[in-house]
Amino acid sequence: MFSRYITIKHDYSFFFFGPRGSGKSTYLRQTFGSRPQTLWIDLLDPDEEALFQVDPNELTRRCQPLPAGTWVVIDEVQKVPRLLNLVHKLIEERSLYFALSGSSARKLRRGGANLLAGRAFVNHLYPFTAQELAGHFDLHRAMAWGTLPKVWSFDEDALKKNFLQAYAHTYLKEEIQAEQIVRNLPTFRKFIEVAAQMNGQPINCSKVAREVRTDHTVVRTYFEILEDTLLGFHVSAYAHSLRRQQRQAQKFYFIDCGMLRALQKTLDLPVRPKTYEYGRLFEQFVISECFKHCQYRARDETLQYLRTKDGVEVDLIISRPGKATLFIEIKSTDQIMEQDCSSLARITSGLDDSTALVVSQDPHRKTIGHVQVFPWQEFFTAFLGDRL
């Protein structure tokens, strides 16, 4: 068992969202399994789902014997959104606590479900971080297969591949088709393949729409679905003006290298150092790790990128309230030279309240001009320890 970075208050109800297979049920079992009075309702059980669909008041009857302060865990609550009205009532009238897990709030919002108006916090769980895996972590394995808990339990590559291929299929079948999130599943299937190929590139909705033969507004909605189901996240363009930010294209990153390679259908291809694909995967790994940690820390930290008029790009910018903005170049090389820092040094020269960093696989920490070079492990240690 690995300790998860997320912390949850044990005296306040909460929603618990995360992509399928991220370990939500395991975490809830570890957290509440030893409490003898906890009531468990698993809506992945077809019989339970059917019962509560027909008769939501079954929840009230099951909660009737419970004393105030008892926890009720409802897994996959989005399958029966009507339960949330009763949850609201039971929190108010019976002082019960609820842990409400699911893979997305999209169906709840779309159906106008009662989201409890502040009576429940919202928490997210993602695939493992390197820090959660600690001494068990292996960078090459994470880049090749990702860090979903189930993947990390397999030793054989064939099993990892089979699981990730099934995961991609399960997402389309259970998350999208069964929940009726989109009407045209074949178009969405084609879209998600194109989105995977464009991972980490500025989004051109019109171009994607032409490739999948749909409207650009549909493509924009599809990207929102990927984000709402927590398979990925957007990174906005950096600009001092909010209006300028909104005019520039966002990037989209999938949350996990293994998911990404499954959707790209590249799981059979080896991940070789010093190749273009290796560099892209290392960038994907670092940016998704930063995203997960920023989400867990809940400090209003914002991830952005910068592309200048002459095509020079900063891979990642982390804006932090009350702290220096981090301008980060990500390099997969194991030896950082002065030329590797030159563009970042020019862009950040004279910028107030900023810190220029190169995060790489160079094992040595060094300073080149005003640019600080970090091995990726030391960067995350410093970032999480608030030493940047």
Disulfide bonds with the S-S distance in Angstrom:
none
